[in-house]
Amino acid sequence: MKKAGMTKAQKNEAAWGLFFVAPTMIGLIVLNFYPILYTVYQSFMRTGDFGAGNVFVGLRNYTQVLGTNEFWGALLNTFKYALIEVPFSVCLALILAVFLNRKIAFRSGYRTIFFLPMVAAPAAVAMVWKFLYNQQFGLLNHVFHSNVAWISDTKTAWIAIGVIGVWSIVGYNMILFLSGLQEIPHDYYEAAEIDGATGIKQFFYITIPLLSPTIFFIVQTRIIGALQVFDLIYMVMDNTNQALKSVQSVVYIFYQHAFTNNDRGYGAAIVMCMLAVIMLVTFLLQKSEKKWVFYN
């Protein structure tokens, strides 16, 4: 039996559907897929100025990247930053969300205040924190009556950068936690109160398990975001800063090689190595999901 084709109305509907999704599809191809493929291509090339005069060199860029202390040092710095930013920003955001989910005075105002750093311009954030960390006339040294070189000492610079990262993202995490908390039925807490459970026990035995999908999502996205840190380091740390090597991230050295030294091939190889690290971390997180994430 011959199958009936699409009617004129169905064809018209399909055409309009393609018309409306076309801008998104074109944007994904031009702004996402093509740059990814071109980066892979460049990683196997020795590139000239502005990508001209590409010469195929095989895996030489990768062997150079993996054979230098610069990449491994930057990778260690990146993980050190993530170890500060992710746990502290997640824990602080969760505590703030729990308190601001209750009925308190000026609740909306507090939410807005904590979220403001997320919408502040990165350049403005960097200027303010550089002033706070200034060794000679910075506010922190003035308050604590100290003379600490917060961003010039190799021992404290990476911690100082991590603090800025926590401050910048904690409001965003808090909003996500608030949305997750509002999905938890209040009946669970009422039943726990009848059974005599304290607020602390309710937090660990009700809030945390039921909020675990949101926690997993935030932890995963923040780890990926922290491993790609660049703008914070670029704007806070000057090129002449003696502590720069102790905080420079993988994306930072990619920028230096690709756009300052005009070595696009080597820079592309750095990016691909970092992509492999992020994929490995994401894979491990996904494997651990079933052990501690509980879905209703």
KOLBASE-419373 format. One record per residue: residue number from 1; residue in one letter; x, y, z of N, C-alpha, C in turn. Coordinates in Angstrom, 1 decimal. Example, Ala and Ser with C-alpha at 12.3 -4.5 7.8 and 13.67 -1.06 7.14 Angstrom:
! KOLBASE-419373
nr/rest/npx/npy/npz/capx/capy/capz/cpx/cpy/cpz
1/a/13.2/-5.7/7.8/12.3/-4.5/7.8/13.2/-3.3/7.8
2/s/12.8/-2.2/7.1/13.7/-1.1/7.1/12.9/0.0/7.9
! end
This chain:
! KOLBASE-419373
nr/rest/npx/npy/npz/capx/capy/capz/cpx/cpy/cpz
1/m/0.8/-1.2/0.0/0.0/0.0/0.0/0.9/1.2/0.0
2/k/0.6/2.2/-0.9/1.4/3.4/-1.0/1.2/4.3/0.1
3/k/2.2/4.8/0.8/2.1/5.7/1.9/1.8/7.1/1.4
4/a/0.9/7.7/2.1/0.5/9.1/1.8/1.6/10.0/2.2
5/g/1.9/11.0/1.3/2.9/12.0/1.6/2.3/13.1/2.5
6/m/3.2/14.0/2.8/2.8/15.2/3.6/1.8/16.0/2.9
7/t/0.8/16.5/3.6/-0.2/17.4/3.0/0.5/18.8/2.9
8/k/-0.2/19.6/2.1/0.3/21.0/1.9/0.4/21.7/3.2
9/a/-0.5/21.5/4.1/-0.5/22.2/5.4/0.7/21.7/6.3
10/q/1.0/20.4/6.2/2.1/19.9/7.0/3.4/20.4/6.4
11/k/3.5/20.4/5.1/4.8/21.0/4.5/4.9/22.4/4.9
12/n/3.9/23.2/4.9/3.9/24.6/5.2/4.4/24.8/6.7
13/e/3.8/23.9/7.6/4.2/23.9/9.0/5.6/23.6/9.2
14/a/6.1/22.6/8.5/7.5/22.1/8.6/8.5/23.2/8.1
15/a/8.1/23.9/7.0/8.9/25.0/6.4/9.0/26.1/7.4
16/w/7.9/26.5/8.1/7.9/27.6/9.0/8.8/27.1/10.3
17/g/8.7/25.9/10.6/9.5/25.4/11.7/11.0/25.5/11.5
18/l/11.4/25.1/10.3/12.8/25.2/9.9/13.2/26.7/9.8
19/f/12.3/27.5/9.4/12.6/29.0/9.3/12.9/29.6/10.7
20/f/12.1/29.2/11.7/12.3/29.7/13.0/13.5/29.2/13.7
21/v/13.9/27.9/13.4/15.1/27.3/14.1/16.4/27.6/13.3
22/a/16.2/28.1/12.1/17.4/28.3/11.3/18.4/29.2/11.9
23/p/18.0/30.4/12.5/19.0/31.3/13.2/19.8/30.6/14.2
24/t/19.1/29.8/15.1/19.9/29.0/16.1/20.8/28.0/15.5
25/m/20.4/27.3/14.5/21.2/26.3/13.9/22.4/26.9/13.2
26/i/22.2/28.0/12.5/23.3/28.7/11.9/24.3/29.3/12.9
27/g/23.7/29.8/14.0/24.6/30.3/15.1/25.4/29.2/15.7
28/l/24.9/28.0/16.0/25.6/26.9/16.5/26.7/26.5/15.6
29/i/26.4/26.4/14.3/27.4/26.0/13.3/28.6/27.0/13.2
30/v/28.2/28.3/13.1/29.2/29.3/12.9/30.0/29.6/14.1
31/l/29.3/29.7/15.3/30.0/30.2/16.5/30.5/29.0/17.4
32/n/30.0/27.8/17.2/30.4/26.7/18.0/31.1/25.6/17.3
33/f/30.4/25.0/16.3/31.0/23.8/15.7/32.2/24.1/14.8
34/y/32.1/25.1/14.0/33.2/25.5/13.1/34.5/25.8/13.9
35/p/34.4/26.7/14.9/35.6/27.0/15.7/36.2/25.8/16.4
36/i/35.4/24.8/16.8/35.9/23.6/17.4/36.7/22.8/16.4
37/l/36.1/22.6/15.2/36.8/21.8/14.2/38.1/22.5/13.7
38/y/38.0/23.9/13.6/39.2/24.6/13.1/40.3/24.6/14.2
39/t/39.9/24.6/15.5/40.9/24.5/16.5/41.6/23.2/16.5
40/v/40.9/22.1/16.3/41.5/20.8/16.1/42.5/20.8/14.9
41/y/42.0/21.4/13.8/42.9/21.4/12.6/44.2/22.2/12.9
42/q/44.0/23.4/13.6/45.2/24.2/13.8/46.2/23.5/14.8
43/s/45.7/22.7/15.7/46.5/22.0/16.7/47.6/21.1/16.0
44/f/47.4/20.7/14.8/48.3/19.9/14.0/49.2/20.7/13.1
45/m/49.1/22.1/13.2/49.8/22.9/12.3/50.8/23.9/13.0
46/r/51.8/24.3/12.2/52.6/25.4/12.6/52.0/26.6/11.8
47/t/51.4/27.6/12.6/50.7/28.7/11.9/51.6/29.9/11.8
48/g/51.3/30.7/10.7/52.0/32.0/10.6/51.1/33.1/11.2
49/d/51.4/34.3/10.8/50.6/35.4/11.3/49.2/35.3/10.8
50/f/48.2/35.5/11.7/46.8/35.5/11.4/46.4/34.2/10.7
51/g/47.0/33.1/11.0/46.7/31.8/10.5/47.2/31.5/9.1
52/a/48.0/32.4/8.5/48.5/32.2/7.2/49.7/31.3/7.2
53/g/49.9/30.6/6.1/51.1/29.8/5.9/51.1/28.6/6.8
54/n/50.0/27.9/7.0/49.9/26.7/7.9/50.8/25.6/7.3
55/v/51.6/25.0/8.2/52.4/23.8/7.8/52.1/22.7/8.7
56/f/51.7/21.5/8.2/51.4/20.4/9.0/52.6/19.8/9.7
57/v/52.5/19.7/11.0/53.6/19.2/11.9/53.2/18.0/12.7
58/g/52.0/17.5/12.4/51.6/16.3/13.2/51.4/16.5/14.6
59/l/52.0/15.7/15.5/51.8/15.8/16.9/52.9/16.6/17.6
60/r/53.6/17.3/16.8/54.8/18.1/17.4/54.3/19.1/18.5
61/n/53.2/19.8/18.2/52.6/20.8/19.1/52.2/20.1/20.4
62/y/51.6/18.9/20.3/51.2/18.2/21.5/52.4/17.7/22.3
63/t/53.4/17.2/21.7/54.6/16.8/22.4/55.3/17.9/23.1
64/q/55.3/19.1/22.4/55.9/20.3/23.1/55.1/20.7/24.3
65/v/53.8/20.7/24.1/52.9/21.2/25.2/53.1/20.2/26.4
66/l/53.0/18.9/26.2/53.0/18.0/27.3/54.5/17.8/27.8
67/g/55.4/18.3/27.1/56.8/18.1/27.5/57.4/19.3/28.2
68/t/56.5/20.3/28.4/57.0/21.6/29.1/56.5/21.7/30.5
69/n/57.3/22.2/31.4/56.8/22.5/32.8/55.7/23.6/32.8
70/e/55.7/24.4/31.8/54.8/25.5/31.8/53.3/25.0/31.8
71/f/53.0/24.1/30.9/51.7/23.5/30.9/51.3/22.8/32.2
72/w/52.1/22.0/32.7/51.8/21.2/33.9/51.7/22.2/35.1
73/g/52.6/23.2/35.1/52.5/24.2/36.2/51.2/24.9/36.1
74/a/50.8/25.3/34.9/49.5/26.1/34.7/48.3/25.2/35.1
75/l/48.4/23.9/34.7/47.3/22.9/35.1/47.2/22.8/36.6
76/l/48.3/22.7/37.3/48.3/22.6/38.7/47.7/23.9/39.3
77/n/48.1/25.1/38.8/47.5/26.3/39.3/46.0/26.3/39.0
78/t/45.5/25.8/37.9/44.1/25.8/37.6/43.3/24.9/38.6
79/f/43.9/23.8/38.9/43.2/22.9/39.9/43.3/23.5/41.3
80/k/44.3/24.2/41.6/44.4/24.9/42.9/43.3/26.0/43.0
81/y/43.1/26.7/41.9/42.1/27.7/41.9/40.7/27.0/42.1
82/a/40.5/25.9/41.4/39.2/25.2/41.4/39.0/24.6/42.8
83/l/40.0/24.2/43.5/39.9/23.7/44.9/39.4/24.7/45.9
84/i/39.7/26.0/45.6/39.3/27.1/46.4/37.9/27.5/46.0
85/e/37.7/27.8/44.7/36.5/28.4/44.2/35.3/27.5/44.4
86/v/35.4/26.2/44.0/34.2/25.4/43.9/33.7/25.0/45.3
87/p/34.5/24.4/46.2/33.9/24.0/47.5/33.4/25.2/48.3
88/f/34.1/26.3/48.4/33.7/27.4/49.2/32.5/28.1/48.6
89/s/32.5/28.3/47.3/31.3/28.9/46.7/30.1/28.1/46.8
90/v/30.2/26.8/46.7/29.0/25.9/46.8/28.5/25.9/48.2
91/c/29.4/25.7/49.2/29.0/25.6/50.6/28.4/26.9/51.1
92/l/29.1/28.1/50.8/28.5/29.4/51.2/27.2/29.7/50.5
93/a/27.1/29.3/49.2/25.8/29.6/48.5/24.7/28.7/49.1
94/l/25.0/27.5/49.5/24.0/26.6/50.1/23.5/27.1/51.4
95/i/24.4/27.6/52.2/24.0/28.1/53.6/23.2/29.4/53.4
96/l/23.6/30.3/52.5/22.9/31.5/52.2/21.5/31.2/51.7
97/a/21.4/30.2/50.8/20.1/29.9/50.2/19.1/29.4/51.3
98/v/19.6/28.5/52.2/18.8/28.0/53.2/18.2/29.1/54.1
99/f/19.1/30.1/54.5/18.6/31.2/55.3/17.7/32.1/54.6
100/l/18.0/32.4/53.3/17.2/33.3/52.5/15.9/32.6/52.0
101/n/15.8/31.4/52.2/14.5/30.7/51.8/13.5/30.8/52.8
102/r/13.9/31.3/54.0/12.9/31.5/55.1/12.3/32.9/55.0
103/k/11.2/33.1/55.7/10.5/34.4/55.8/11.2/35.3/56.7
104/i/12.1/36.2/56.2/12.8/37.2/57.0/12.6/38.5/56.4
105/a/12.8/39.5/57.2/12.7/40.9/56.7/13.8/41.2/55.7
106/f/13.4/42.0/54.6/14.4/42.4/53.6/15.0/41.2/52.8
107/r/14.2/40.1/52.7/14.7/38.9/52.1/15.1/39.2/50.6
108/s/14.2/39.9/49.9/14.5/40.1/48.5/15.7/41.0/48.3
109/g/15.9/42.0/49.2/17.1/42.8/49.2/18.3/42.1/49.4
110/y/18.4/41.2/50.4/19.5/40.3/50.6/19.9/39.5/49.4
111/r/18.9/38.9/48.8/19.1/38.1/47.6/19.7/39.0/46.5
112/t/19.2/40.2/46.3/19.8/41.1/45.3/21.2/41.4/45.6
113/i/21.5/41.7/46.8/22.9/42.1/47.2/23.9/41.0/46.9
114/f/23.5/39.8/47.3/24.4/38.7/47.1/24.6/38.3/45.6
115/f/23.6/38.7/44.8/23.7/38.3/43.4/24.4/39.4/42.6
116/l/24.5/40.6/43.1/25.1/41.8/42.4/26.5/41.5/41.8
117/p/27.4/40.8/42.6/28.7/40.5/42.0/28.7/39.8/40.7
118/m/27.6/39.0/40.5/27.5/38.2/39.2/27.3/39.1/38.0
119/v/26.6/40.2/38.2/26.3/41.1/37.1/27.2/42.2/37.0
120/a/28.2/42.3/37.9/29.2/43.4/37.8/30.2/43.2/36.7
121/a/30.6/44.2/36.1/31.6/44.1/35.0/32.9/43.5/35.5
122/p/33.5/42.5/34.9/34.7/41.9/35.4/35.8/42.9/35.5
123/a/35.9/43.9/34.7/37.0/44.9/34.8/36.8/45.7/36.1
124/a/35.6/46.1/36.4/35.3/46.8/37.6/35.6/46.0/38.8
125/v/35.3/44.7/38.8/35.6/43.8/39.9/37.1/43.7/40.1
126/a/37.8/43.6/39.0/39.3/43.5/39.1/39.9/44.8/39.7
127/m/39.4/45.9/39.3/39.9/47.2/39.8/39.6/47.3/41.3
128/v/38.4/47.0/41.8/38.1/47.1/43.2/39.0/46.1/44.0
129/w/39.1/44.9/43.6/39.9/43.9/44.4/41.4/44.2/44.3
130/k/41.9/44.8/43.3/43.3/45.2/43.2/43.5/46.3/44.2
131/f/42.5/47.2/44.4/42.7/48.2/45.4/42.6/47.6/46.8
132/l/41.7/46.7/47.0/41.6/46.0/48.4/42.9/45.3/48.7
133/y/43.6/44.7/47.7/44.8/43.9/47.9/46.1/44.7/47.9
134/n/46.0/46.0/47.5/47.2/46.8/47.4/48.0/46.8/48.7
135/q/49.3/46.5/48.5/50.2/46.3/49.7/50.4/47.6/50.5
136/q/50.4/48.8/49.8/50.8/50.1/50.4/49.5/50.8/51.0
137/f/48.5/50.9/50.2/47.3/51.6/50.7/46.0/50.8/50.5
138/g/46.1/49.5/50.4/44.9/48.7/50.3/44.1/48.6/51.6
139/l/42.8/48.4/51.4/41.9/48.4/52.6/42.1/47.2/53.5
140/l/42.5/46.1/52.9/42.7/44.9/53.8/43.9/45.1/54.7
141/n/45.0/45.6/54.2/46.1/45.8/55.1/45.9/46.9/56.1
142/h/45.0/47.9/55.7/44.7/49.0/56.6/43.8/48.5/57.7
143/v/42.9/47.6/57.4/42.0/47.1/58.5/42.7/46.1/59.4
144/f/43.6/45.3/58.9/44.3/44.3/59.7/45.6/44.8/60.2
145/h/46.0/46.1/59.9/47.3/46.7/60.3/48.4/45.8/59.9
146/s/48.4/45.3/58.7/49.5/44.4/58.2/50.1/45.0/56.9
147/n/51.1/44.3/56.4/51.8/44.7/55.2/52.0/43.5/54.3
148/v/50.9/42.8/54.0/50.9/41.6/53.2/50.8/41.9/51.7
149/a/51.7/41.3/50.9/51.6/41.5/49.5/50.7/40.4/48.9
150/w/49.4/40.7/49.0/48.4/39.7/48.7/48.5/39.1/47.3
151/i/48.7/39.9/46.3/48.8/39.4/44.9/50.2/39.4/44.3
152/s/51.1/39.7/45.2/52.5/39.8/44.7/53.4/38.7/45.3
153/d/52.9/38.0/46.3/53.6/37.0/47.0/53.1/35.6/46.4
154/t/54.0/34.8/46.0/53.7/33.5/45.4/52.9/32.6/46.4
155/k/53.0/32.8/47.7/52.4/32.0/48.7/50.9/32.4/48.9
156/t/50.6/33.6/48.6/49.2/34.1/48.9/48.5/34.5/47.6
157/a/49.1/34.6/46.5/48.5/35.2/45.3/47.4/34.2/44.8
158/w/47.6/32.9/44.8/46.6/32.0/44.2/45.4/31.9/45.2
159/i/45.6/32.1/46.5/44.5/32.2/47.4/43.7/33.4/47.2
160/a/44.4/34.6/47.0/43.7/35.8/46.8/42.9/35.8/45.5
161/i/43.4/35.2/44.5/42.6/35.0/43.2/41.4/34.1/43.5
162/g/41.6/33.1/44.2/40.5/32.2/44.6/39.4/32.8/45.4
163/v/39.7/33.7/46.3/38.7/34.5/47.1/37.9/35.3/46.2
164/i/38.5/36.0/45.2/37.7/36.8/44.2/36.8/35.9/43.5
165/g/37.2/34.7/43.1/36.3/33.8/42.3/35.1/33.4/43.2
166/v/35.4/33.1/44.4/34.3/32.7/45.3/33.3/33.9/45.5
167/w/33.8/35.1/45.7/32.9/36.3/45.9/32.1/36.5/44.6
168/s/32.7/36.3/43.4/32.0/36.6/42.2/30.9/35.6/41.9
169/i/31.0/34.4/42.3/30.1/33.3/41.8/29.1/32.9/42.9
170/v/29.3/33.2/44.1/28.5/32.7/45.2/27.0/33.1/45.0
171/g/26.8/34.3/44.5/25.4/34.8/44.4/24.6/34.0/43.3
172/y/25.3/33.6/42.2/24.7/32.8/41.2/24.4/31.4/41.7
173/n/25.3/30.8/42.4/25.0/29.5/43.0/23.9/29.6/44.0
174/m/23.8/30.7/44.7/22.7/30.8/45.7/21.3/30.8/45.0
175/i/21.2/31.5/43.9/19.9/31.6/43.2/19.5/30.2/42.7
176/l/20.5/29.4/42.2/20.2/28.0/41.8/19.7/27.2/42.9
177/f/20.4/27.3/44.1/20.0/26.6/45.3/18.6/27.0/45.7
178/l/18.3/28.3/45.7/17.0/28.7/46.1/15.9/28.1/45.2
179/s/16.1/28.0/43.9/15.1/27.4/43.0/15.0/25.9/43.4
180/g/16.1/25.2/43.8/16.0/23.8/44.2/15.3/23.7/45.5
181/l/15.5/24.5/46.4/14.9/24.5/47.8/13.4/24.7/47.7
182/q/12.9/25.5/46.8/11.5/25.8/46.6/10.7/24.6/46.0
183/e/11.5/23.6/45.5/10.8/22.4/44.9/10.7/21.3/45.9
184/i/11.3/21.5/47.1/11.1/20.5/48.2/9.8/20.7/48.9
185/p/9.0/19.7/49.0/7.7/19.8/49.7/7.9/20.1/51.2
186/h/7.1/21.1/51.7/7.3/21.5/53.1/6.8/20.4/54.0
187/d/6.0/19.4/53.5/5.4/18.4/54.3/6.5/17.6/55.0
188/y/7.7/17.4/54.3/8.8/16.6/54.9/9.3/17.3/56.1
189/y/9.4/18.6/56.1/9.9/19.3/57.3/8.9/19.3/58.4
190/e/7.6/19.4/58.1/6.6/19.3/59.2/6.6/17.9/59.8
191/a/6.7/16.9/59.0/6.8/15.5/59.6/8.0/15.3/60.5
192/a/9.2/15.9/60.0/10.4/15.8/60.8/10.3/16.5/62.1
193/e/9.6/17.7/62.1/9.4/18.5/63.4/8.6/17.7/64.3
194/i/7.5/17.0/63.8/6.7/16.2/64.7/7.5/15.1/65.3
195/d/8.4/14.5/64.6/9.3/13.4/65.1/10.4/13.9/66.0
196/g/10.5/15.3/66.1/11.5/15.8/67.0/12.9/16.1/66.4
197/a/12.9/16.1/65.1/14.2/16.4/64.4/14.5/17.9/64.5
198/t/15.8/18.1/64.8/16.2/19.5/64.9/16.5/20.1/63.5
199/g/16.8/21.4/63.4/17.0/22.0/62.2/18.3/21.5/61.5
200/i/19.3/21.1/62.3/20.5/20.6/61.7/20.2/19.2/61.1
201/k/19.5/18.4/61.8/19.1/17.0/61.2/18.3/17.2/60.0
202/q/17.3/18.1/60.0/16.5/18.3/58.8/17.4/18.7/57.6
203/f/18.4/19.5/57.9/19.3/20.0/56.8/20.0/18.8/56.2
204/f/20.6/17.9/57.0/21.4/16.8/56.5/20.6/15.6/56.0
205/y/19.4/15.4/56.6/18.7/14.2/56.2/17.5/14.5/55.3
206/i/17.1/15.8/55.1/16.1/16.1/54.1/16.6/17.0/53.0
207/t/17.1/18.2/53.4/17.5/19.2/52.5/18.6/18.6/51.5
208/i/19.7/18.1/52.1/20.9/17.7/51.3/20.5/16.6/50.3
209/p/19.8/15.5/50.8/19.4/14.4/49.8/18.5/14.9/48.7
210/l/17.5/15.7/49.1/16.5/16.1/48.1/17.1/17.2/47.2
211/l/18.1/17.9/47.6/18.7/18.9/46.8/20.0/18.4/46.1
212/s/20.3/17.1/46.2/21.5/16.6/45.6/21.5/16.7/44.1
213/p/20.4/16.6/43.3/20.5/16.9/41.9/21.0/18.3/41.6
214/t/20.5/19.3/42.3/20.9/20.7/42.1/22.4/20.8/42.5
215/i/22.8/20.2/43.6/24.2/20.3/44.1/25.1/19.7/43.0
216/f/24.7/18.5/42.5/25.5/17.9/41.4/25.7/18.8/40.2
217/f/24.6/19.4/39.8/24.6/20.3/38.6/25.5/21.5/38.9
218/i/25.4/22.1/40.0/26.2/23.3/40.3/27.7/22.9/40.4
219/v/28.0/21.8/41.1/29.4/21.4/41.3/30.0/21.1/39.9
220/q/29.3/20.4/39.1/29.8/20.0/37.8/30.1/21.2/36.9
221/t/29.1/22.1/36.9/29.3/23.3/36.0/30.3/24.2/36.6
222/r/30.4/24.3/37.9/31.4/25.2/38.5/32.8/24.6/38.3
223/i/33.0/23.3/38.4/34.3/22.7/38.1/34.8/23.0/36.7
224/i/33.8/22.8/35.8/34.2/23.1/34.4/34.5/24.6/34.2
225/g/33.7/25.5/34.8/33.9/26.9/34.7/35.3/27.3/35.4
226/a/35.6/26.7/36.5/36.8/27.1/37.2/38.0/26.6/36.4
227/l/37.9/25.5/35.7/39.1/25.0/35.0/39.3/25.9/33.7
228/q/38.4/26.8/33.4/38.5/27.6/32.3/38.8/29.1/32.7
229/v/39.2/29.3/33.9/39.4/30.6/34.4/40.4/31.4/33.6
230/f/40.2/32.6/33.3/41.1/33.4/32.5/41.0/34.9/32.9
231/d/39.8/35.5/32.7/39.6/36.9/32.8/40.0/37.5/34.1
232/l/39.8/36.7/35.2/40.1/37.1/36.5/41.6/37.3/36.7
233/i/42.3/36.3/36.2/43.8/36.3/36.3/44.4/37.4/35.4
234/y/43.8/37.5/34.2/44.4/38.5/33.3/44.2/39.9/33.7
235/m/43.1/40.2/34.4/42.9/41.6/34.8/43.4/42.0/36.2
236/v/43.6/41.0/37.0/44.2/41.3/38.4/45.7/41.2/38.4
237/m/46.3/40.3/37.7/47.7/40.1/37.7/48.4/40.8/36.5
238/d/49.3/41.7/36.8/50.1/42.4/35.7/51.2/41.5/35.2
239/n/51.6/41.8/34.0/52.7/41.0/33.4/54.0/41.1/34.2
240/t/54.2/42.2/34.9/55.4/42.4/35.7/55.3/41.8/37.1
241/n/54.2/41.2/37.4/54.0/40.7/38.8/54.8/39.4/38.9
242/q/55.6/39.4/39.9/56.5/38.2/40.1/55.8/36.9/40.5
243/a/54.5/37.1/41.0/53.7/35.9/41.4/52.8/35.4/40.2
244/l/53.0/36.0/39.0/52.1/35.6/37.9/52.2/34.1/37.6
245/k/53.4/33.5/37.6/53.6/32.1/37.2/53.0/31.2/38.2
246/s/52.8/31.7/39.5/52.2/30.8/40.5/50.6/30.8/40.4
247/v/50.0/31.6/39.5/48.6/31.7/39.4/48.1/31.5/38.0
248/q/49.0/31.6/37.0/48.5/31.6/35.6/47.9/30.2/35.3
249/s/46.7/30.3/34.7/46.0/29.1/34.3/46.3/28.6/33.0
250/v/45.7/27.4/32.6/46.0/26.9/31.3/45.4/27.8/30.2
251/v/44.2/28.3/30.4/43.7/29.3/29.4/44.5/30.5/29.3
252/y/45.1/30.9/30.4/45.9/32.1/30.4/47.2/31.9/29.5
253/i/47.8/30.8/29.6/49.0/30.5/28.8/48.6/30.3/27.3
254/f/47.4/29.7/27.1/46.9/29.6/25.7/46.8/31.0/25.1
255/y/46.2/32.0/25.9/46.1/33.3/25.4/47.5/33.9/25.0
256/q/48.4/33.7/25.9/49.7/34.3/25.7/50.4/33.7/24.4
257/h/50.3/32.4/24.2/50.9/31.8/23.0/50.1/32.1/21.8
258/a/48.8/32.1/21.8/48.0/32.2/20.6/47.9/33.6/20.2
259/f/47.7/34.6/21.1/47.4/36.0/20.7/48.6/36.9/21.0
260/t/49.4/36.6/22.0/50.6/37.5/22.2/51.8/37.1/21.4
261/n/52.1/35.8/21.4/53.2/35.2/20.6/52.8/34.8/19.2
262/n/51.5/34.9/18.8/51.0/34.6/17.5/51.3/33.2/17.1
263/d/51.4/32.2/18.0/51.6/30.8/17.7/50.3/30.1/17.9
264/r/49.4/30.2/16.9/48.1/29.6/17.0/48.1/28.1/17.1
265/g/49.0/27.5/16.4/49.0/26.0/16.5/49.4/25.5/17.8
266/y/50.4/26.1/18.5/50.7/25.7/19.8/49.6/26.0/20.8
267/g/49.0/27.2/20.6/47.9/27.5/21.5/46.7/26.6/21.3
268/a/46.4/26.2/20.1/45.3/25.2/19.8/45.6/23.9/20.5
269/a/46.9/23.5/20.5/47.2/22.2/21.2/47.0/22.3/22.7
270/i/47.3/23.5/23.2/47.1/23.7/24.7/45.6/23.5/25.0
271/v/44.7/24.2/24.1/43.3/24.1/24.3/42.8/22.7/24.2
272/m/43.3/21.9/23.3/42.8/20.5/23.1/43.3/19.7/24.3
273/c/44.4/19.9/24.8/44.9/19.2/26.0/44.0/19.5/27.2
274/m/43.6/20.8/27.3/42.7/21.2/28.4/41.3/20.6/28.2
275/l/40.9/20.5/27.0/39.6/19.9/26.7/39.6/18.4/27.1
276/a/40.7/17.7/26.9/40.8/16.3/27.3/40.7/16.2/28.8
277/v/41.4/17.1/29.5/41.3/17.1/31.0/39.9/17.4/31.5
278/i/39.2/18.3/30.9/37.8/18.7/31.3/36.9/17.5/31.0
279/m/37.1/16.8/29.9/36.3/15.7/29.5/36.5/14.5/30.5
280/l/37.7/14.3/31.0/38.1/13.3/31.9/37.4/13.6/33.3
281/v/37.5/14.9/33.7/36.9/15.3/35.0/35.4/15.1/34.9
282/t/34.8/15.5/33.8/33.3/15.4/33.6/32.9/13.9/33.6
283/f/33.7/13.0/33.0/33.4/11.6/33.0/33.4/11.0/34.4
284/l/34.4/11.4/35.2/34.5/10.9/36.6/33.3/11.4/37.4
285/l/32.9/12.6/37.2/31.8/13.2/37.9/30.5/12.4/37.5
286/q/30.3/12.2/36.3/29.2/11.4/35.8/29.1/10.0/36.4
287/k/30.3/9.4/36.5/30.4/8.0/37.1/30.0/8.0/38.6
288/s/30.3/9.1/39.3/30.1/9.2/40.7/28.6/9.7/41.0
289/e/27.9/10.1/40.0/26.5/10.6/40.2/25.6/9.6/40.9
290/k/25.6/8.4/40.5/24.7/7.4/41.0/24.9/7.1/42.5
291/k/26.1/7.4/43.0/26.5/7.1/44.4/26.0/8.1/45.4
292/w/25.7/9.3/45.0/25.3/10.3/46.0/24.2/11.2/45.5
293/v/23.7/11.1/44.3/22.6/11.9/43.8/21.3/11.1/43.9
294/f/20.3/11.7/44.5/19.0/11.0/44.7/17.9/11.8/43.9
295/y/17.3/11.1/43.0/16.2/11.8/42.2/14.9/11.3/42.7
296/n/14.0/12.2/42.8/12.6/11.9/43.4/11.9/11.0/42.3
! end
